[in-house]
Amino acid sequence: MAKTFEVENRLPNLIGSGTKFVGDIETNGDLRVDGIIEGNIQSKGKLVLGANGNIKGTIKCANAELLGTFEGKVEVQELLSLKSSAVFKGEMTTNKLSIEPGATFIGTCTMADKKPAAAEPAKH
């Protein structure tokens, strides 16, 4: 009997230092970026942007830890953490936010609990 299943990647995906990627990335696992990405990232896991990493685009993920440079829009379901070496320029939407002293933040922040809202009555 054959099994049908979605392969779960327990190892993080990695864009290494010296690598430039232009395009969109979609992953069910975690992603670490130490290189350069120009494009959109969608991850069901955690995104880590290394201290020498650079992302320009849109990120949608469960959790994010930024140590490098980011420019664009971020939507994080749970915790967004800007470490002391991070440079953030753009818009962020998150449930929880942590910014270490020394981090640069230029932009807007919307903090919102992403729990489903109660159903509203239908309008006629």
C-alpha positions as CSV (number, residue, x, y, z in Angstrom):
1,M,0.0,0.0,0.0
2,A,1.5,3.3,-1.0
3,K,1.4,6.3,1.3
4,T,0.7,9.8,0.1
5,F,2.3,12.5,2.2
6,E,3.9,15.9,2.1
7,V,7.7,15.7,2.7
8,E,8.6,17.8,5.7
9,N,12.0,19.4,5.6
10,R,13.6,19.3,9.0
11,L,16.7,21.1,7.8
12,P,16.6,24.8,7.2
13,N,16.8,26.1,3.6
14,L,19.9,28.3,3.1
15,I,20.8,31.1,0.8
16,G,24.5,31.3,1.5
17,S,26.9,34.3,1.6
18,G,28.0,35.3,-1.9
19,T,24.7,34.1,-3.4
20,K,22.2,36.4,-5.0
21,F,18.7,35.2,-5.7
22,V,16.1,37.1,-7.8
23,G,12.6,35.7,-7.6
24,D,10.0,34.4,-5.2
25,I,10.5,31.7,-2.6
26,E,7.8,29.6,-1.0
27,T,8.7,27.0,1.7
28,N,7.0,24.9,4.4
29,G,10.2,24.9,6.4
30,D,12.6,27.4,7.9
31,L,14.8,29.7,5.8
32,R,18.1,31.3,6.6
33,V,19.4,34.1,4.3
34,D,23.1,35.1,4.5
35,G,23.2,36.2,0.8
36,I,21.0,38.6,-1.2
37,I,17.3,38.1,-2.1
38,E,15.3,40.4,-4.4
39,G,11.8,39.0,-4.4
40,N,9.0,37.7,-2.2
41,I,9.3,35.1,0.5
42,Q,6.5,33.0,2.0
43,S,7.4,30.5,4.7
44,K,5.3,28.5,7.2
45,G,8.3,28.4,9.4
46,K,11.0,30.8,10.7
47,L,13.0,33.2,8.6
48,V,16.5,34.2,9.8
49,L,18.2,37.0,8.0
50,G,21.9,36.8,8.8
51,A,24.0,39.9,9.7
52,N,25.5,40.1,6.2
53,G,22.2,39.1,4.5
54,N,20.1,41.5,2.5
55,I,16.4,41.1,1.5
56,K,14.4,43.5,-0.7
57,G,10.8,42.5,-1.2
58,T,7.9,41.1,0.8
59,I,8.1,38.5,3.6
60,K,5.2,36.4,5.0
61,C,6.2,34.0,7.7
62,A,5.4,32.5,11.1
63,N,8.4,34.0,12.9
64,A,11.3,36.2,11.8
65,E,14.7,37.1,13.3
66,L,16.5,39.9,11.4
67,L,20.2,40.6,11.9
68,G,20.9,42.0,8.4
69,T,19.4,44.6,6.1
70,F,15.7,44.5,5.0
71,E,13.7,46.8,2.7
72,G,10.1,46.2,2.0
73,K,7.0,44.7,3.7
74,V,6.9,42.0,6.4
75,E,3.9,40.1,7.8
76,V,4.8,37.9,10.7
77,Q,2.1,35.8,12.4
78,E,3.9,35.5,15.8
79,L,7.3,37.1,16.8
80,L,9.4,39.5,14.8
81,S,12.8,40.1,16.3
82,L,15.2,42.9,15.2
83,K,18.6,42.2,16.5
84,S,21.2,45.0,17.2
85,S,22.8,44.8,13.8
86,A,19.5,44.9,11.9
87,V,18.5,47.7,9.5
88,F,14.8,47.7,8.7
89,K,13.2,50.0,6.1
90,G,9.5,49.5,5.4
91,E,6.3,48.2,6.8
92,M,5.8,45.5,9.4
93,T,2.7,43.8,10.7
94,T,3.3,41.4,13.6
95,N,1.7,40.0,16.7
96,K,4.8,40.4,18.9
97,L,7.8,42.7,18.3
98,S,11.3,42.7,19.9
99,I,13.8,45.4,19.0
100,E,17.3,45.3,20.5
101,P,19.2,48.5,21.2
102,G,21.3,49.5,18.2
103,A,18.8,48.2,15.6
104,T,17.7,50.7,12.9
105,F,14.0,50.9,12.2
106,I,12.6,53.3,9.6
107,G,9.0,52.8,8.7
108,T,5.7,51.7,10.1
109,C,4.6,49.0,12.5
110,T,1.1,47.5,13.0
111,M,0.7,45.1,15.8
112,A,-2.3,42.9,15.5
113,D,-3.3,39.6,17.0
114,K,-3.8,37.3,14.0
115,K,-6.5,35.1,15.7
116,P,-9.7,34.7,13.6
117,A,-12.3,37.4,14.2
118,A,-15.8,36.4,15.2
119,A,-18.1,36.1,12.2
120,E,-20.1,39.2,11.3
121,P,-23.7,39.0,10.2
122,A,-24.1,39.1,6.4
123,K,-25.2,42.4,5.0
124,H,-28.2,42.5,2.7
